[in-house]
Amino acid sequence: MPELMLGQALVQQGRLNRSQLLYAQRRHEASCSEGSFAGQLVRLGLVGEQHMGEGLARSRGLPYHAELAAGLPTPQALALCRREICQSLTFLPVSVQDGHLTVWLGEGNPDKVEDWVHRRLGLQVRCWQGPFTSVARGIERAYAAQRDNARDAFNRELRRLEQDPQGNLGTEPLMQILILLATRERATDIHILPDAQSLLLAFRIDGVLAPVVAVPRSLARLVSAIKVAAGMDIADNLHPQDGRFSFDVGGTPLDIRVSTTVTPHGESMVMRLLPKGNFISGLEDLGFYREHVPMLQRLFGQPYGIALMTGPTGSGKTTTLYAGLKPHGMSGRSILTVEDPVEYDLPSAVQTQVNRKAGYSFETAIRHFLRHDPDIMLVGEIRDAETAEAAMRASETGHLVLSTLHANNVFSVPLRLLSLGVSRLSVAEALIGVVTQRLVRRLCPRCRVIDETPASERPASLRMRLGQGPLYRAAGCGECRDTGYHGRVPVYEILLADAAVSRWIAEGAGRHALKGVLASSNHVAMLDVCARRLLEGETSIEEFHRVFGLFDEMG
């Protein structure tokens, strides 16, 4: 579909306004035709992946498949196409039968895919439309032999260096292959952990640290090579340091944040792998249930007040804030952010980063923002009394403030703010809502099995919600690295501060007074979302025990 027709259709459907469409068209023209216009709209966060996929399927007269069934793609179909051409044209060969190749289409153009398949393979094409990211991930998983090749290359380089105890050979190739292997394994972090005899290399995958290999202490010079790349002082191994560098993996630029700390056995290092120009799509694409998305949109659409995200480090708080905020980027509202560090690109927003050496803190940024004509402020974290007071003051003077806070659940947020010196009346007046979230690993759909544990032995706080419904547990296969899990989904709690909740906060009532306050219109319970994930076979009882501990403490 020509981009003008696509844009007009989306405006008519209420998915875009005309200023957002114009902005997206200008960005697409300036990108020198990198990707499609539909992909540009998704990457800018203006249209959710699911809505875009369904819309393209309708306009192209194609069936829409959000996921592939078990057993697909078939080895016969994969053998027909190289990984590089699938990534270039963004399609995944699914099956071949009776002279037809069925493909799962992402961002690519179906006419170009059909032309390539017909010319190179002599086959006709049946296209299924899918979500862009799901198809891209499907291509990566389907051609998992690339991951095995990276591991083989890593092992070969290790053996080469182990045969060089004098250290004449450089370790830069090992560093590069290590990063390549980490991306193939879907790792978000690389850990290098020293002990008395060796260095342990580990990857954080789906939130869990997985050991990769232990290498001899003689390869501690790998740490020095990474410090050089990150612009750190290699002569200083007595103080913690931070650095960063860029690295390209198969055309995907990475921003790698490096942190070291000192242990009795040497420097411990963590490398965080962040795709540059990270784009976030809509809230639905993050895994929130569709009926709960309007509640979140109400929060982000308020003209003033403060909305807070809570949860542990790495639970996706900032990602959710950006996903909710992106549709407001071209809606005539001025958006200012201060973060530590800036993690995502937000179109048309002014984004700044904390610089403690220069005296630029969260609290300083908020005070400065008030003179910069903002409508919305995103503050990376409220961690002290000064920041809390400044954020509250901004929310009370006609601005929407979005931030994160360390609190165990939505109901402990008022107490946390009180402990930071904010008055109870200010909290009741300014707080418009709280979202608490965690990320749990998703069961691998290819190998999950029925959990035979009797219903009577299920956690007491979930027993009523689960009933006698069947649950699933992890098994393990080559697709999921024998972990039984692949990817993560959010479990969450939402509390909107309507008049009843505000009165409950102002009166300082305890948990016993909540019964008359909570309703389906202002509250989504974490336990309800947990039970739903379990009954839908998305995760397991064991995974919830890992994330939450005892269920009875969640009530």
Buried (B, 14 or more C-beta within 10 A) or exposed (E): BEBEEBBBBBBEEEBBBEEBBEBBBEBBEEEEEEBBBBBBBBBBBBBBBBBBBBBBBEBBEBEBBEEBEEEBBBEEBBEEBEBEBBBEBBBBBBBBEEEEBBBBBBBBBBEEBBEBBEEEBEBEBBBBBBBBBBBBBBBBBBBBEBBEBBBEBBEEBBEEBEEEEEEEBEBEBBBBBBBBBBBBBBBBBBBBBBBEEBBBBBBBBBBBEBEBBEBEEBBBBBBBBBBBBBEBEBEEBEEEBEBBBEBEBEEEEBBBBBBBEBEEBBBBBBBBBBEEEBBBBBBBBBBBBEEBBEBBEBBBBBEBBBBBBBBEEEBBBBBBBBBBBBBBBBBEBBBBBBBBEBBBBBBBBEBBEBEEEEEBBBBBBBBEBBEEEBBBBBBBBBBBBBBBBBBBBBBBEEBBBBBBBBBBBBBBBBBBBBEBEBEBEBBBBBBBBBBBBBBBBBBBBBBBEEBEEEEEEBBEBBBEBBEEEEBBBBBBBEBBBEBBBBBBBBBBBBBBBBEEBBBBBBEEEEEEEBEEBBEEEBBBBBBBBBBBBBBEBBBBBBBBEEBBEEBEEBE
